[in-house]
Amino acid sequence: MEDSMNSKYPLCIEQSSGSITYFATFRSLCHSFVLDPNDKIYVNEEVFTESELDEIREYKPKPMPETY
């Protein structure tokens, strides 16, 4: 993510979500940089707060694909 884009947010999403891939013991959407703000792993592992996830949910939302 470009530095100019990072300034729009209180924290850098790319850096924070990237840290979760190091300790996740299972395959998750975060390994593909697909962020599901409804996945509780981000709050449980203290990657994002609920407030930060709300901001992510509201910023240009895209439909999530069906999971199989």
VMD Tcl script that draws the C-alpha trace (Angstrom):
set ca {
  {0.00 0.00 0.00}
  {1.34 3.43 -0.89}
  {2.32 5.75 1.97}
  {-0.07 8.41 0.67}
  {-2.97 6.00 1.15}
  {-1.88 5.12 4.69}
  {-2.42 8.69 5.87}
  {-6.21 8.34 5.37}
  {-6.48 5.79 8.17}
  {-5.62 5.85 11.89}
  {-3.47 2.76 11.30}
  {-2.08 0.96 8.30}
  {-4.41 -1.91 7.44}
  {-1.82 -3.70 5.34}
  {0.77 -3.78 8.14}
  {-1.72 -4.81 10.83}
  {-3.45 -7.54 8.86}
  {-0.10 -8.83 7.63}
  {1.00 -9.52 11.18}
  {-1.83 -12.01 11.71}
  {-0.55 -14.27 8.90}
  {2.54 -15.10 10.96}
  {0.69 -16.71 13.86}
  {-2.49 -18.05 12.24}
  {-2.44 -21.84 12.53}
  {-5.01 -22.35 9.78}
  {-5.71 -21.02 6.30}
  {-7.63 -17.77 6.50}
  {-8.70 -15.10 4.02}
  {-6.03 -12.85 5.53}
  {-3.38 -14.97 3.79}
  {-4.66 -13.57 0.48}
  {-5.11 -10.02 1.79}
  {-8.86 -10.48 1.64}
  {-10.07 -8.91 4.84}
  {-13.42 -10.01 6.23}
  {-14.21 -7.38 8.88}
  {-16.80 -9.74 10.39}
  {-14.16 -12.38 11.21}
  {-13.65 -12.23 14.99}
  {-10.00 -13.31 14.72}
  {-9.01 -9.65 14.22}
  {-10.56 -8.64 17.55}
  {-9.61 -11.84 19.39}
  {-5.95 -11.48 18.42}
  {-6.03 -7.69 18.99}
  {-5.14 -6.85 15.39}
  {-8.03 -4.36 15.05}
  {-10.54 -2.86 17.48}
  {-14.28 -3.05 16.78}
  {-14.17 0.66 15.95}
  {-11.45 0.12 13.37}
  {-13.37 -2.79 11.85}
  {-16.47 -0.59 11.63}
  {-14.44 1.95 9.68}
  {-13.20 -0.78 7.33}
  {-16.78 -2.07 6.83}
  {-18.01 1.39 5.87}
  {-15.19 2.32 3.46}
  {-16.20 1.42 -0.12}
  {-17.61 -2.02 0.74}
  {-17.37 -4.77 -1.86}
  {-19.54 -7.89 -1.87}
  {-17.85 -10.92 -0.33}
  {-17.71 -14.07 -2.48}
  {-19.48 -17.19 -1.31}
  {-17.23 -19.56 0.61}
  {-17.31 -23.28 0.00}
}
mol new
graphics top color blue
foreach p $ca { graphics top sphere $p radius 0.5 }
foreach p [lrange $ca 0 end-1] q [lrange $ca 1 end] { graphics top cylinder $p $q radius 0.2 }
display resetview
